[in-house]
Amino acid sequence: MLTILGFVMIATFLVLIMTKKVSPLAALVLIPALFCVLVGQGADLGKYVLDGIGDLAPTAAMLMFAIIYFGVMIDVGLFDPVVRGILRFCKADPMRIVVGTAVLAAVVSLDGDGSTTFMITVSAMLPLYRRLGMSVVVLTGVAATANGVMNTLPWGGPTARAATALKLDAGDIFVPMIPALAVGLLCVLALAYALGLRERRRLGTLAVAGQAAAREERERETVPAGAAGGSGTGRTGRSRDRAVGNGGPGTGPAAGAASSAAAGVTRATDAAGGTPAGEDGAAGTAGTDVLDPHRATLRPRLYWFNAALTVVLLALLIAQLMPIPVLFLLGAAVALTVNFRDMADQKARIAAHAENVLNVSGMVFAAAVFTGVLTGTGMVEEMARTVVGAVPDALGPHMALVTGVLSIPFTYLMSNDGFYFGIVPILSEAGAAHGVGPLEIARASLVGQPLHMSSPLVPAVYVLVGMAKVEFGEHTRFTLKWAVLTSVAVLGAGLLFGIL
């Protein structure tokens, strides 16, 4: 009965949030409370919730101070050069922008923290997506999937949990998995390329004002009078390009969309050149002036101090010399004190990021209700035993494959702690009975991580959708299929290379 109710509870939650019938916060609280009563354990609801909150409180604290820290770093201009570099690469081409999103998310993921990755990636890329009229859910989907692949780093969490649960060395698990994970990362880049091409076909290639003016000047010098058609593109065959900010109408499949975002594209691309980013009218949205090169919060004289502080913070995070919440708490305090000496300025910076802090921490504590009930009532344990018991004996020698397949839905439907400490040991025991070693089981258990990073039980995903201002249900509908495809690619590569 617990097994059935557990699966029904998870399915009810997913259906309600994906159909936008209930907000994720309300669903995370009300649905588990209802099912706790249905299983006859309503009297213990308070204990389960407090246990869940206790487990996730350090995560909530880490997210709160991480948001403040990186918010301050964004305010003072630490990531502005990154944006300029990406802009030079992207050249207002939607395909390059999506690929750049995947590369940036993968590189930043080296620090092992999903929240950090999403804050930096969204802060750098969101202004481009908004001003070019691109689909922001592409940003969240690509970033989450790229981070999911990189989340398998030994200091990222899942590998360490698998090693702890099965009493193995994390290096022995991770190093042989590198070829399969590299295939997963290539799959993400191919996905980004395909989605970028789709966005390019939808919007056309946007040419910034300076580039378009130079191109038109060259065409006037080389094309005979009267040779050019009404679109102003001559015979160069570039009818899909649109010169933004030159006074002429756009061409291509989405000229109407370009007209509403024209000024914003010019400002986004010229961010390094001094054009204010928060004046773009229809294309602008709340928060897109965060990279305004004239904002009052910039601290250019402290740039290298802030860069060094961030490097030291990330180094300490990777070395795990102190708990991550403590590191971000200290980092946020130092960043605020050094960059904003006046007490009023410090309060203003905290207030500026209070909405993100409240949204994310609220979702974490709401998720604590869900995980607390799922674990406290015994649903997770019964679900695991039922699924493992349903595996036919004939598949015993292939328990690594079974583990890889099961990791895809299970790491989405429960926390990493629940999966690696509750289910993986059971799978390992079943595998041992058929001659499958724990190392193969541990490696296979990493397969589902690309999908796991979009799970409603992962606090970092609320940082992603919150900063991007994307509905969680919309993100889920878009990302699920691509994340599953990436996980399957990792599993297939593991089998092909003989890793699993």
N, C-alpha and C positions, 0 to 999 in steps of 0.2 A: 504493500500500500504506500509506504514512504517513497518507494521508487517512482511509482506512478504520479503521486502528488508532486514530487520534486520536478519531474519533467513537465508536468502540466503548469506548475508555477513559473518555470523558466519560459515556457512557450507563451503563456499569458502575458508575461512581462514584455517579451519581444514583440508580440503582435500589437499590444497597446501603444508602445513607443514608436514602432515603425508606421503605424497608421495615424499617429499623432492624436490619439484619443485622450491620452494622459501625458503629462510632462514626465521626463525621466526621473526627476526628484520625487515626485509624488508616487510614481510607479515603484521605485526602489523601496519606498517606505510602506505603502498601503498593501501591496500585493503580498509580500512576505508576512506581514502582520495577519492578513486574512488567512493565509495558508497555515500559519502557526496555530491559529485557532482551530482550523479544520482538522489538523492532525491530533487535536486534543491536548496541545501543550501551550495553550494561551496563557496559563498562569506563569510560565517561564519566559514569556516574551521579553520582559524587562531584562532578565539576566542575559539572554541571547544577544540583545541589542547592545548592552554594555560590554559584553565580551567582544563583539564585533568592533565597537568603537575603540576599545582598548587596543585591539590589533592594528587598526588603521590610523590611530591618532598620530604616531610618528610620521606616517605618510602625509597626513593632512598638514602637519606642522612644516614638513619639508616643502610641500607645494606652496604654502602661504609665503614663506620667506624666500623661496626660489622665484616666485612671481615678483615679489618686491625687488629682489636683487637684479634680476634681468630686466625688469621694468625700468629701474634706475639706469642700468647700463645702456638701454635703448634711448632713454631720455637724454643722457649726456653725450650720445653720439658714438658709442663704441662700435656699433655694427654698421654705421654709415658707409665705411669703405667696402664692406662686404656687399652692400646693396649696389654700390657703384660698379664693382667688379661684375656682379651678376647682370646688371643692366648693360654693360659693355658686351657681355657674351650673348645676352638674349636678343638685343637689337629689336625689341618690340615684336619679336616673332613668337606667337603662342607655343609653337613646338619647342623652341629653345627654352622658353620659360618653364614649361612642365618638366623637361629634362633637367633643367637647372634646379628645380624644386627637389627632384629625386636625389641628385648629387649632393645638394646642400644638406638634406635630411640625413643621408647616409654618412657624410663626413662628420657632422655634428654629433651623430649617434655614437661616435667613438668614445664619448665621455660616459656612456653606459646609462644615461638618465633620459627617459622619454620626455619628461616635462621640459627639461632644458632644450632638447632637440626641437620640440614643437614651438616653444616660445621664440627661439631664434629663427626658425624657418618661417613661421607665420609673420613675424615682425618684418623680415626681409622681403618676403614675396607677396604678402597680401596687397600692398599698395599697387603692385603691377597688375595683379588679377583684377582688382576693383576698377582700375582706370582703363584697362583694355577691354572691360566687359566680359572677361573670361569667367567660367564656372568655378566658383570658389570650392565647391565640393571636390573638384579634381585635385586641388591643392591638398585638402585634408586626406583624401584617399591615398594619394601617392606618398605623402609624408608618413602616414601611419604604416603603410605597407613596407616602405623602405626601412623605417625604424624597427619594424617587427623582425626583419631579417637580421639587422645589426644587433638586436636585443639579445642575440644568442652569445655575444661576447662573454668570456668568463666572468667579467665584473658586471655584466648586465642584469643578472638575477637568475634566469631559468637554468643556465648551466651549473651555477653554484648550488642551486636547489637540488638538481638531479644528482650532483656529486655528493651532496650531504645525505640525501635520502637513501642512496645506494652505497654509500661509503666508498666512493671512487675519487680519483684525482680529476679535477676540472680540466686540466690540460689534456689528459688521456681521452676525455670526452670530446673536447672542442677541436683540437688540432686535426684529427682525421676528418672532421665534418667540414673543414674549410672549403674543399672543392664543391661540395653540394650546396653550401651556403653561397659560394660565389655564383653558382648557377641561379640561385634564388635572386641575388642582387642583379644579375644580368636580366632576369625576367622582369624585375621592377623597372629597370631602365628601358627595356623593350616596351613595357606597358606605358611608361611615361611618354616614349616616342609616339606610340600609337594614339594615345589620348591627346597629345599635343598636335598631331596631324589632324585629328578630328576637330579640335578647337580652331586650328588654322583654316580648315575648310568652312567652319561655321562663321568665323569672323573675317577671314582674309588676313594677309600680312600687313601689319600697320607700319608705315614709315614715319619716323619722327620728322619734325619740321625741318631741321638742319639737313638731314640726309636727303629728304625729298627735294629741297630747294637746290642742293648741289646736283642732284640727278637731273632735275628739269633744266638746269643751266647747261649740263653736258648735252642733253637731248636737243636743246635749241641750237647748239653749236654744230651738231652732227646730222640732224634730221632736216631735209629740205622743207621749205615753207609749204604748208598745205598737206604735208604727208601725214601729220598727226591727226588722229580721229578726235571725236568730241570728248572723249574721256581724258585727253591730255597726256596719255601715256605713249603716244607715238606708235611705232611698229616694233617696240621692244618686247611685246608679248607679256607685259607685266600688268595686265588688266586687273589682277587680283590685289595688287598693292594699292594702298590708300595713303595719300599724302595728308598727314594730320596737321592741321594748323596752317595750311596754305591758302585757305579761302575757297578751294574748289570742292565740289561734292565727291563723296567716295564712290568707288565702284566695287563690284564683287557681291557676294551673296549676303552680306550683312552691312550694307552701307548705312541703313537706318540706325543700327546699333552703334556704328562708329560716330555718328553725329552727336550722340548723347555723351560719348566718352572722349571726344576729340581733345578738348583742352586738358583733360586728365592725363591722356597718353603723353602729350608734350611735356607736361610737368613731371610725370613719373620718370621719363627718360632723361630729362634735364636736371634731375635732382642734384647731381654733382655739380651742375653749373650755376646754381643759385636761384632757380625759379621756385617760389613757394609751392609747397605740395598740398596745401589745404584749401585751395581756392577753385577747385575744379567743378563746382556746381553739381550737375546731375550725376557725374561719374563718381563723385566723392562720397564717402560714407564715414560714419563716426570712426575715428581712430586712424584714418588714412593720412592725417597730418603728423603722424608720429615721427616721420623721417623728414620733416620740414627742415631744410638746411639753415633756416633763420630762427629756429625756435629758441626761446630764452633759456631753456635748460641745458643747452650745449656747453660742454666744458672742454674745449680743445686743448687747453694747457695741461689738463689732467689725463689726456688720452692714454699715454704710456703707463701711467700709474694704474688706470682702470684696466688696461690690457693685462698688465702684470698681475693685478689682483685676481682677475678672472682665470688666468693660466694657473696661478698658485691654487686657487679654489678647486679647479677641475683636477689638478694633479693630486691634491689631498683627497678629493672624492674618489679617484681611481685607486689611490693607495689605501683608502679606507682606514686612515689613521684616526678619524673621529666619525661618529654617526653623521649621516648626511644632513638630518635636520639641524644639528648643531653647526655644521659648516656653513649652511646657508643663512642661519640666524646670525652668526658672526659676520659673514660676508655682507649681508644686508645692512647691518649696523655700521660697519666700516665704510661701505659705499655711500650711505646717506650722510654720515658725519663729515667725510672728506669732501664730497662734491657739493654739499649744501650746508654751509656753516650756520645759516640762520634757521632758527627753530621753526619759523613759519614756512620756510621753503621745504623743510623736511616733512612737516605735516601735509603740505600740499602734494608732495610726491606720493606719500602713503595714500592720501585720499584719491589721487588720480588712478591708482591701481586697486582701490578697494573693491570695485565691482568685480574684477576678475578674481580677487582673493575670496570674496564671499561666494561667488558662483561655484568655484572649484572646491573650496573646503566644504561647502554645503553638500555638493554631490558626493564627496568622499564619505562624509558621515551618513548620508542616505544609503550609500552602497554598503556601509557597515551593517545596516539593518538587514539587508539582503543576505550578505555573507554570514552574518551571525545566526540568522534563522536557518539558512541552508545547512550550516555546519552543526549548530546546536541541536536541531531536531533529529540529526542522523541521516538526513536526506542524501547528502553527498556520499557518505559511506555506503548506503544501500544502493544508490545509483551505480557506484563503481563496481560493487560486487555483482550486481545484476548484469551489467554489461560484460564484465570479464567472464562470468559464468555462462553467458550466451555464446561465447566464442567456441566454435566446433573443435573437437579434438584434432581433426585433420589439419587445422591451422596452427596447431601447437608449434611445429618446427618453424613457422613463419611469424612468430610472435613479434619480431622487430617490425615487420610490415604492419601487423595488427596495431601495434603501439603507435606507429606513425599515423595510421589512418584515424585512430581514436583520438590522438592528440589534437587534431584539427577542430572537432566540435568541443572536446572537453576543455581545452585551454580557452575557448571562447565562453563557455557556459559557467566557468568557475575561475577562481583566482589561481595564480601560479602555485601558491602555497597548498591549496586544496588538491590540485592535480599532482604536483610532484611529491608531496608528502602523504597523500591519501590514496592515489590511484597507481602511480608508477611503481611503488614497492609491490603491489599486488600483481601487476603485469610482469614484473621482474621474477617473482616467484613462479608464475605460470610459465614463463619462458625457460627458467632453470629446469623445470620438470621435463622439458623437451630439448634440452641441450643448448639453449640460446643464452649467451652470456649477458651479464648486467650492462656491460659497455654498449652493446648493440641496442639494448632497451633504452638506455640513457640517451644515446644519440638520436634514436627515433623519436624520443619524447620532445625534441626540440623542433620538430617539423611544423607544428601548429602555431609557432610564434608570429608569423606574418599576420595571421587572423587574430591572434590574442590581443594585439595592440589596439584593436577596435572594439574590444569587449566592453560592455557597459560596466564591468567590474574593475576596469583599469582606470585609476584616477587620472592618469596623464591624458587620456583621450578627451576628458572634459576641458583640459587646458587647450587642446587643439581646437575643438569645435567652439569653445567659448571665445577664444581670441579671434577665430575666423568668422564668428557669428553665423555658424551653420547649425541647423537643427540636427540633433543627434540621430533622429530617425532617418533623415535625408542622407547623412553621412553613412549610416549603416546600410541602407539600401544600395548605395553606390559602391561601397567598398567591399562588401561581403564576397561578391563573385571574383573580384580581382585578387583579393587576399587568399581565397581558397585556391585559386589557380597558381599563385606563387608558392603556397605550401605544397601543392601537388608536384610542382616542378622540383622543389627541394627533395621531396620524398623519392621522386623518380630518379633524380641524379644520385641520391644516396644508394639506391638499389643498383643503378647502372655501374657505379664506381666500386661496388662491393663494400661500401662503408657500413651498410645496415645488414 
